[in-house]
Amino acid sequence: MRRIKTRLVEDRVIITDVLNDSLRSRGLKQGSEILAIDGLDVHDYADKHVAPYASASTPHDRELQIYGHFLLSGCVSEPA
C-alpha cells in the first residue's frame, strides 16, 4: 500500500496525498516538492532506479508509472 502519492507537475515531483498519520506528523504534506531521494536529484534517481523497470504504452502513461506509482516503492526497511 502506498503511503504517499506523488505526481510530476511541470517537471517537479509533488506530493499529492499523504495517507499515513505518522508521515504527516513528520512534516510530510500535500503540495510539498520532493527534490532528492537517497542523496540523488529526484529525476536522476527516477532515471536510474525506476525508469528501467517501467513499462507503458504512451509517454504520458510512462510518466505516470515512474512518478506516480513506483517512485517511492522500495524496501520497507529502508529509512524514510
C-alpha positions in Angstrom: 0.0 0.0 0.0 1.3 3.4 -1.0 1.6 5.8 1.9 2.5 8.8 -0.2 1.1 9.7 -3.6 3.2 11.8 -6.0 2.9 13.3 -9.5 5.1 15.1 -11.9 3.8 18.6 -12.3 5.6 21.0 -14.6 8.8 18.9 -14.1 8.5 19.0 -10.3 7.7 15.9 -8.2 4.9 16.9 -5.9 3.3 15.0 -3.0 -0.4 14.9 -3.9 -1.5 12.9 -0.8 -0.1 11.6 2.5 -2.1 8.5 3.6 -0.3 7.9 6.9 -0.6 9.8 10.2 3.0 9.0 11.2 4.3 10.6 8.0 2.1 13.6 8.4 3.4 14.1 11.9 6.9 14.1 10.5 6.0 17.1 8.3 5.1 15.5 5.0 2.1 17.2 3.5 0.2 17.6 0.3 1.8 20.1 -2.1 5.4 19.6 -0.9 8.1 19.1 -3.5 10.4 16.1 -3.5 13.9 17.3 -4.5 16.1 14.3 -3.8 15.9 10.6 -2.9 18.8 8.8 -1.2 21.0 11.8 -1.9 20.3 11.9 -5.7 18.3 14.5 -7.5 14.8 13.1 -7.8 14.9 12.9 -11.6 18.3 11.3 -11.6 17.0 8.7 -9.0 13.9 8.1 -11.2 16.1 7.6 -14.3 18.5 5.3 -12.6 16.3 3.2 -10.3 12.7 3.4 -11.6 12.6 4.1 -15.3 14.5 1.0 -16.5 11.7 -1.1 -14.9 8.7 0.9 -16.1 6.5 -0.4 -18.9 3.9 1.8 -20.6 2.3 2.2 -24.0 2.5 6.0 -24.1 4.8 8.7 -22.8 2.1 10.0 -20.5 1.5 6.6 -19.0 5.3 6.1 -18.6 5.5 9.3 -16.7 2.6 8.2 -14.5 4.2 4.9 -13.9 7.5 6.4 -12.9 6.5 9.4 -10.9 3.0 8.4 -9.8 3.2 4.7 -9.0 6.7 3.4 -8.5 9.0 6.4 -7.5 8.7 5.7 -3.8 8.4 2.0 -4.0 11.2 0.2 -2.2 12.2 -1.9 0.7 10.2 -1.1 3.8 13.3 -1.5 6.0 15.0 1.5 4.2 14.9 4.7 6.3 12.2 7.2 5.3 
